[in-house]
Amino acid sequence: MMRSVRVPARRVWPSRAVDEFVLSTVLLFLAVTVVRWLRDPGSALRVADPDVAIVVIAALGGTVLTALVLSPPGRRSGGHMNPAVTVSLWLMGVFPGRGVLPYVLAQLAGSAAGTGLARLVWGRPVSGPGVGWAALGPGPGWQPPAVLLAEVGGMAAIVLVVGFVLAHDRLARLLPYAVGLSVALVIALLGTRSGGSVNPARQLGPALLAGHTEDLWIYLLAPILGAVLGAGLDRILRRLPGRRRLPAGAPRTAGVPRTAGVPRTLSAPRTAEGADGSYESNGPVLVAAAPAVLRVSSGEAAPLSSVPCPASSCAGVAPSNAPSSPVSPPPPARPSP
């Protein structure tokens, strides 16, 4: 029997935020790198046609994003790399509010770090004409209201895709691919129009270093508004007849890959957060929408398959790693006189 323990949250969130910083740094470095080689006039790989270039950039961007979500840091932190994604998951009840601010700060810091790292690695072409630090901007004829609406709509669409996948347990393992594909489609459709950022962290570092801050407020605000809109629509859609609903008080897990031998359950117990910033649990605790649980004896992260699942917290499923209860043999029959 697993007894109830309290695990301080401060042991968890700093390391998860560091993972988000690393992921965001790598994402921005690779984003600037792709733009540097595809749009620099002196590059041997330059794609002259902007419409073709944006499709290539979208495909590479979606692939990179999916790979980072599936990487070890992405599996630990959930692989958000986008303040709007973090906010939307919090609003949908699959990410604890205590982790929102550390994640957002880490993502924005990674944006500046990744952009600066690309400048150090690739040199002057990053800040030169055609690349401009890979800062995004609206296309010809696009006014701020249109850009704002397009970016809000693009982020809301991504959130709805996430909500749909999370509402169907059999699709949850496909979430990293669904997110990567959704982001790639948004970039391909909006890249030459509104910019197709849908990520405050994607725009902050490049815009600040390039000095293009006149429209920065749109690219910071619009994805957050899209996250709120998408989460609200997801909540409405889940209440429609015929849509699968989660049990009351059951958190959904964002993109948790199935661990071998451990079936997924949507009715796992919600972890209670205490006033002192600790978490109390009497069973496996999913942390930051990642495939890890708190080892209740030490507060360290451990693979899901390494922690036994008590029968009281498995909600009617029989995991292969659950300890079997011994069956007492029947008492021997007394001989008749």
C-alpha positions as CSV (number, residue, x, y, z in Angstrom):
1,M,0.0,0.0,0.0
2,M,1.4,3.4,-1.0
3,R,1.1,6.0,1.7
4,S,0.3,9.6,1.1
5,V,3.3,11.9,1.0
6,R,4.0,15.6,0.2
7,V,6.5,16.5,-2.4
8,P,7.6,20.1,-2.6
9,A,6.8,21.7,-6.0
10,R,10.0,23.7,-5.9
11,R,11.9,20.4,-6.6
12,V,10.0,20.0,-9.8
13,W,9.3,23.3,-11.6
14,P,12.9,24.7,-11.7
15,S,14.2,21.8,-13.7
16,R,11.1,21.7,-16.0
17,A,11.6,25.5,-16.6
18,V,15.2,24.9,-17.5
19,D,14.1,22.2,-20.0
20,E,11.8,24.8,-21.6
21,F,14.6,27.3,-21.7
22,V,16.8,24.8,-23.5
23,L,14.1,23.8,-25.9
24,S,13.2,27.4,-26.8
25,T,16.8,28.3,-27.3
26,V,17.3,25.4,-29.7
27,L,14.0,26.2,-31.5
28,L,15.0,29.8,-32.1
29,F,18.5,28.9,-33.1
30,L,17.2,26.5,-35.7
31,A,14.5,28.9,-36.9
32,V,17.0,31.6,-37.5
33,T,19.4,29.1,-39.1
34,V,16.7,28.0,-41.6
35,V,15.9,31.5,-42.5
36,R,19.6,32.4,-42.8
37,W,20.2,29.7,-45.4
38,L,17.0,29.9,-47.3
39,R,16.6,33.7,-47.5
40,D,20.1,35.2,-47.4
41,P,20.9,36.6,-50.9
42,G,24.4,35.1,-50.7
43,S,23.4,31.6,-49.6
44,A,23.9,28.7,-52.0
45,L,20.6,27.3,-50.7
46,R,18.5,30.4,-51.2
47,V,15.0,30.0,-52.4
48,A,14.1,33.1,-54.4
49,D,10.3,32.7,-54.6
50,P,8.9,33.8,-51.2
51,D,5.8,31.5,-51.6
52,V,8.0,28.5,-52.1
53,A,10.4,29.5,-49.4
54,I,7.6,29.8,-46.8
55,V,6.4,26.3,-47.6
56,V,9.9,24.9,-47.1
57,I,10.3,26.9,-43.9
58,A,6.9,25.6,-42.7
59,A,7.8,22.0,-43.4
60,L,11.2,22.3,-41.6
61,G,9.7,24.2,-38.7
62,G,7.0,21.6,-38.1
63,T,9.6,18.8,-38.3
64,V,11.9,20.6,-35.8
65,L,9.0,21.3,-33.4
66,T,7.9,17.7,-33.4
67,A,11.4,16.4,-32.9
68,L,11.9,18.8,-29.9
69,V,8.7,17.7,-28.3
70,L,9.8,14.1,-28.6
71,S,13.3,14.8,-27.3
72,P,14.2,14.0,-23.6
73,P,13.8,17.6,-22.4
74,G,10.5,17.8,-24.3
75,R,9.2,14.6,-22.7
76,R,10.2,16.0,-19.3
77,S,8.6,19.4,-19.6
78,G,5.8,18.7,-22.1
79,G,7.6,20.5,-24.9
80,H,5.5,23.7,-24.9
81,M,8.1,26.2,-26.2
82,N,5.3,28.7,-26.6
83,P,3.7,30.9,-23.9
84,A,0.3,30.6,-25.7
85,V,0.5,26.8,-25.5
86,T,1.3,26.9,-21.8
87,V,-1.6,29.3,-21.2
88,S,-4.0,27.2,-23.2
89,L,-3.1,23.9,-21.5
90,W,-3.6,25.6,-18.1
91,L,-7.0,26.9,-19.2
92,M,-8.0,23.4,-20.4
93,G,-7.0,22.0,-17.0
94,V,-4.1,19.8,-18.1
95,F,-1.3,22.0,-16.8
96,P,-1.0,23.4,-13.2
97,G,-1.2,27.2,-12.8
98,R,1.9,27.2,-10.6
99,G,4.0,26.3,-13.6
100,V,2.7,29.0,-16.0
101,L,5.0,31.9,-15.0
102,P,8.2,29.8,-14.8
103,Y,7.5,28.3,-18.2
104,V,6.7,31.6,-19.9
105,L,9.8,33.4,-18.5
106,A,12.0,30.5,-19.6
107,Q,10.5,30.4,-23.1
108,L,11.0,34.2,-23.6
109,A,14.5,34.0,-22.3
110,G,15.2,31.1,-24.7
111,S,13.9,33.2,-27.5
112,A,16.6,35.9,-27.0
113,A,19.3,33.3,-26.2
114,G,18.6,31.2,-29.4
115,T,18.6,34.3,-31.6
116,G,21.8,35.6,-30.2
117,L,23.4,32.2,-30.5
118,A,22.5,32.0,-34.2
119,R,24.2,35.4,-34.7
120,L,27.3,34.2,-33.0
121,V,27.4,31.0,-35.0
122,W,26.5,32.3,-38.5
123,G,27.8,35.9,-38.2
124,R,26.8,38.9,-40.2
125,P,24.3,37.2,-42.6
126,V,21.9,36.7,-39.7
127,S,21.5,40.5,-39.3
128,G,21.9,41.3,-43.0
129,P,19.3,42.0,-45.7
130,G,17.0,39.2,-46.5
131,V,17.3,37.6,-43.1
132,G,17.0,40.5,-40.6
133,W,17.4,38.3,-37.5
134,A,14.5,36.2,-38.9
135,A,12.0,38.7,-37.4
136,L,8.5,38.3,-38.8
137,G,6.3,41.0,-40.2
138,P,3.0,41.4,-42.1
139,G,2.9,41.2,-45.8
140,P,2.1,44.1,-48.2
141,G,-1.3,45.5,-47.5
142,W,-1.9,43.8,-44.2
143,Q,-3.0,46.3,-41.5
144,P,-2.6,45.7,-37.8
145,P,-6.3,44.7,-37.2
146,A,-6.1,42.0,-39.9
147,V,-2.7,40.7,-38.6
148,L,-4.2,40.5,-35.1
149,L,-7.2,38.6,-36.2
150,A,-5.2,36.2,-38.4
151,E,-2.7,35.4,-35.6
152,V,-5.6,35.0,-33.1
153,G,-7.4,32.6,-35.4
154,G,-4.2,30.6,-36.2
155,M,-3.5,30.0,-32.5
156,A,-7.1,29.2,-31.7
157,A,-7.1,26.5,-34.5
158,I,-4.0,24.9,-33.0
159,V,-5.5,24.8,-29.5
160,L,-8.7,23.2,-30.9
161,V,-6.5,20.5,-32.5
162,V,-4.8,19.9,-29.2
163,G,-8.1,19.7,-27.4
164,F,-9.5,17.3,-29.9
165,V,-6.5,15.0,-29.6
166,L,-6.6,15.1,-25.8
167,A,-10.3,14.2,-25.8
168,H,-9.5,10.9,-27.5
169,D,-7.2,8.7,-25.5
170,R,-6.2,6.6,-28.5
171,L,-4.9,9.7,-30.3
172,A,-2.9,11.2,-27.4
173,R,0.3,9.5,-28.5
174,L,0.0,11.4,-31.8
175,L,-0.2,14.8,-30.2
176,P,3.4,15.9,-31.0
177,Y,2.9,15.1,-34.7
178,A,-0.5,16.8,-34.7
179,V,1.0,20.0,-33.2
180,G,3.9,20.0,-35.6
181,L,1.6,19.6,-38.6
182,S,-0.8,22.2,-37.3
183,V,2.0,24.8,-36.8
184,A,3.5,24.0,-40.2
185,L,0.1,24.6,-41.9
186,V,-0.4,27.9,-40.1
187,I,3.1,29.0,-41.1
188,A,2.5,28.0,-44.8
189,L,-0.9,29.7,-44.9
190,L,-0.1,32.9,-42.9
191,G,3.7,33.3,-43.3
192,T,3.6,35.7,-46.3
193,R,0.4,37.4,-45.0
194,S,0.3,38.0,-41.2
195,G,3.7,36.5,-40.5
196,G,2.4,33.2,-39.1
197,S,4.1,33.5,-35.7
198,V,1.4,32.2,-33.3
199,N,4.2,32.1,-30.7
200,P,5.3,35.1,-28.6
201,A,8.7,33.4,-28.1
202,R,9.2,33.0,-31.8
203,Q,9.0,36.7,-32.4
204,L,10.3,38.4,-29.2
205,G,14.1,37.7,-29.6
206,P,14.3,38.3,-33.3
207,A,12.2,41.5,-33.1
208,L,14.1,43.0,-30.2
209,L,17.6,42.3,-31.7
210,A,16.4,43.5,-35.2
211,G,14.9,46.7,-33.7
212,H,11.5,45.9,-35.3
213,T,9.3,46.5,-32.4
214,E,6.5,48.6,-34.0
215,D,4.2,45.5,-34.5
216,L,5.7,43.4,-31.7
217,W,2.7,44.0,-29.4
218,I,0.5,42.2,-31.9
219,Y,2.7,39.1,-32.0
220,L,2.9,39.0,-28.2
221,L,-0.8,39.6,-27.6
222,A,-2.5,37.8,-30.4
223,P,-1.3,34.2,-29.6
224,I,-2.4,34.6,-25.9
225,L,-5.9,35.8,-27.1
226,G,-6.0,32.9,-29.5
227,A,-5.1,30.5,-26.6
228,V,-8.0,31.9,-24.5
229,L,-10.4,31.7,-27.5
230,G,-9.3,28.2,-28.4
231,A,-9.6,26.9,-24.8
232,G,-13.1,28.4,-24.5
233,L,-14.3,26.9,-27.7
234,D,-12.8,23.5,-26.6
235,R,-14.8,23.7,-23.4
236,I,-18.0,24.4,-25.3
237,L,-17.4,21.6,-27.8
238,R,-16.7,19.1,-25.0
239,R,-20.2,19.8,-23.7
240,L,-22.0,19.0,-26.9
241,P,-23.9,15.7,-27.1
242,G,-21.9,12.8,-28.4
243,R,-18.5,14.4,-27.4
244,R,-16.4,12.4,-25.0
245,R,-16.2,14.0,-21.6
246,L,-13.6,13.5,-18.9
247,P,-14.7,12.2,-15.5
248,A,-15.2,14.9,-12.9
249,G,-11.9,16.0,-11.4
250,A,-9.8,14.0,-13.8
251,P,-6.9,15.8,-15.5
252,R,-6.0,15.1,-19.1
253,T,-2.4,14.6,-19.9
254,A,-0.9,16.6,-22.8
255,G,1.1,14.4,-25.1
256,V,2.1,11.7,-22.7
257,P,3.5,8.7,-24.7
258,R,2.2,5.4,-23.6
259,T,4.8,3.6,-21.5
260,A,5.3,-0.1,-22.3
261,G,3.2,-2.3,-20.1
262,V,1.3,0.6,-18.5
263,P,-2.1,1.4,-19.8
264,R,-3.2,5.0,-19.9
265,T,-6.1,6.1,-17.8
266,L,-8.0,9.3,-18.0
267,S,-9.4,9.0,-14.5
268,A,-6.1,9.2,-12.6
269,P,-6.4,11.1,-9.3
270,R,-5.8,14.8,-9.4
271,T,-2.9,15.9,-7.3
272,A,-3.7,18.3,-4.5
273,E,-1.5,21.4,-4.2
274,G,-1.0,22.5,-0.6
275,A,-0.7,26.1,0.7
276,D,3.1,25.6,1.2
277,G,3.6,24.9,-2.5
278,S,3.7,21.1,-2.1
279,Y,1.8,18.4,-3.8
280,E,0.1,15.5,-2.0
281,S,-0.5,12.3,-3.7
282,N,-1.5,8.7,-2.9
283,G,-0.7,7.4,-6.4
284,P,1.2,8.2,-9.6
285,V,1.4,11.9,-10.3
286,L,1.8,13.2,-13.8
287,V,4.0,16.3,-13.8
288,A,3.9,19.1,-16.4
289,A,2.1,16.9,-19.0
290,A,5.2,14.8,-19.4
291,P,5.7,11.0,-19.1
292,A,7.3,11.1,-15.7
293,V,5.9,10.7,-12.2
294,L,7.2,11.8,-8.8
295,R,9.0,9.1,-7.0
296,V,7.1,9.5,-3.8
297,S,10.0,8.4,-1.6
298,S,12.4,11.1,-2.7
299,G,10.6,13.6,-4.9
300,E,12.7,12.8,-7.9
301,A,11.3,12.2,-11.4
302,A,11.1,8.5,-12.4
303,P,9.8,6.7,-15.5
304,L,6.2,5.8,-15.3
305,S,6.9,2.1,-15.6
306,S,9.1,2.1,-12.5
307,V,6.4,3.1,-10.1
308,P,3.8,0.5,-9.1
309,C,0.2,1.4,-9.7
310,P,-1.9,0.8,-6.7
311,A,-5.3,-0.7,-7.4
312,S,-7.0,2.2,-5.7
313,S,-5.7,4.8,-8.2
314,C,-6.0,2.8,-11.4
315,A,-9.7,3.5,-11.9
316,G,-10.7,0.0,-12.8
317,V,-7.8,-0.8,-15.1
318,A,-5.4,-3.6,-14.4
319,P,-1.9,-2.4,-15.3
320,S,0.7,-5.1,-15.9
321,N,3.0,-3.7,-13.3
322,A,0.4,-3.7,-10.5
323,P,1.2,-6.0,-7.7
324,S,-1.1,-8.9,-7.5
325,S,-2.9,-9.5,-4.2
326,P,-2.2,-12.9,-2.7
327,V,-5.3,-15.2,-2.6
328,S,-5.7,-17.0,0.7
329,P,-6.3,-20.7,0.4
330,P,-9.7,-22.0,1.6
331,P,-9.6,-23.4,5.2
332,P,-9.3,-27.2,5.3
333,A,-12.5,-29.1,5.8
334,R,-12.8,-30.7,9.3
335,P,-13.4,-34.4,9.2
336,S,-16.8,-35.6,10.2
337,P,-17.0,-37.6,13.4
